């Protein structure tokens, strides 16, 4: 059986509305470099800018897909990024950078990004398995609906809590008292958010266990 690969295509939402385009393009490349470095052990072909405001990469395992998409979303925030996930074969030689390659995995990822654009979603998984697609797309949609409702301060509170792991340290980093932080995290539906994200990561690990 031919080996399958995970291709992620990212697309900057409403990129034409971004001010200081030249500065953004430089930041764009730098952010991708940061991801390539941080997740070097999980990335097979490095994320590369392709069509101006699009980029793509090939992962060693789909199990890491949500973690990497979530990290990219946080780095680009407040600019939104749309993602298409494809899981299939690649018919050309695997290259260090994800450009100049082709195959069903890229075609599925392109189809997924097109579906995301048409539906207004920010993440679409396409795996040729209806059950996997239904589960992962429903969970990621629920996650994104929670994140969409967050204020900037709530989003910062969640990010600091995830980074530091305790409310006490996160509150200190945010320069608020612990009670205030706890109220922000509750309003941000932190428990629901963490549970949904854990569910996505767990399912990805079950569907595509690391070898």
Buried (B, 14 or more C-beta within 10 A) or exposed (E): EEEBBBBBBBBBBEBEEBEEEEEBBEBBBEBBEBBBEEBEEBBBBBBBBBEEBBBBBBBBBBBBBBBBBBBBBBBBEEBBBBBBBBBBBBEEEEBEBBBEBEBBBBBBBBBBBBBBBEEEBBBBBBBEEEEBBEBBBEBBBBBBEBBEEBEEBBBBBBBBBBEBEEBEBBBBBBEBEBEBBBBBBEBBBBEEBBEBBEBBBEBBBEBBEEE
